[in-house]
């Protein structure tokens, strides 16, 4: 595979211009953003792994932009540029964000700026919510009812609790501005904590909150993408992976000893999650909810068909009607019974 390509030679040689005719975008601001977000770091944060090194500090790996089966994606960290010999696309970190997230130029800038600034803030928020968890009996009781009963699991998933009414004050004391908290979605337009009486699970670049109040919407995320598959860095090391819909399903399986589990936060996988499942040969067991209306079965059937097109062994786990993996264990199911469901899963 070539040692040189015009996309990696010089910025003037790129078929892509950073502002692409958008004169309203300040060139210096774009250069600063690319300086603050190195391409290699952004790629690796989105699960890209270099397969082999080339001369002059460059790397080759599988292309994250299409179904690649042999390394065709060339990265030059020194120039901050990439080029794929398979799909013919290349550019800088902004262009990669456009293609990877399938968004326009302006939206790619927003995503990159959020990614650059949100991580430290969300780490602070997650730490604060983890401290709150054991100060509120209602939160611990709810977790116990949902089958989350070990400190090891709580630490593994970094579970916290948002009581509401105290996050804003704590973050502003740390020096975070109110506009920044609003932009991140942590504080509402009128200044209240966005997460109230919710069990909180930190995600990659987001937070999931499960309401304890029956009168509130059950699920809440911060604005932006929900990210990749949950705990994928660990799950992908297994040749057999169990995919579930929800984080409490993940918790039940992990506590039962099935550590080869991951979660898609719903039955609809985004493009990144699908690529993650397809990044190597493996068997995928789809343990979706056995909804009474059949929606979980239908979603599993569609996803299994797509995965088989990419050469994966996809199997559908048949839970009892009306059950999800969490309720299966909460209602008395055990690891041996679930293992039987895996062994009898349908192709």
Secondary structure, DSSP 8 states (H G I E B T S, - for coil): --S--HHHH-GGG-SS-SSTT-TTS-HHHHHHHHHHS-HHHHHHHTT--EEEE-GGGEEEE--TTTT-SS--EEEETTTTEEEETTT--EE-HHHHHHHHHT--HHHHHHHHHHHHHHHHHHHHHHHHHHHHHTT-HHHHHHHHHTT---HHHHHHHTEEEE-SSSHHHHHHHTT--HHHHHHHTSB-TTS-BS--SEEEEEETTEEEEEES-TTS-SEEE-SS---SSBTHHHHTTSSEEEEESSHHHHHHHHHTT--SEEE-SSSS--HHHHHHHTSSS-EEEE-----TTSHHHHHHHHHHHHHHHTT-EEEE----TT--HHHHHHTT--HHHHHHHHHT-B-
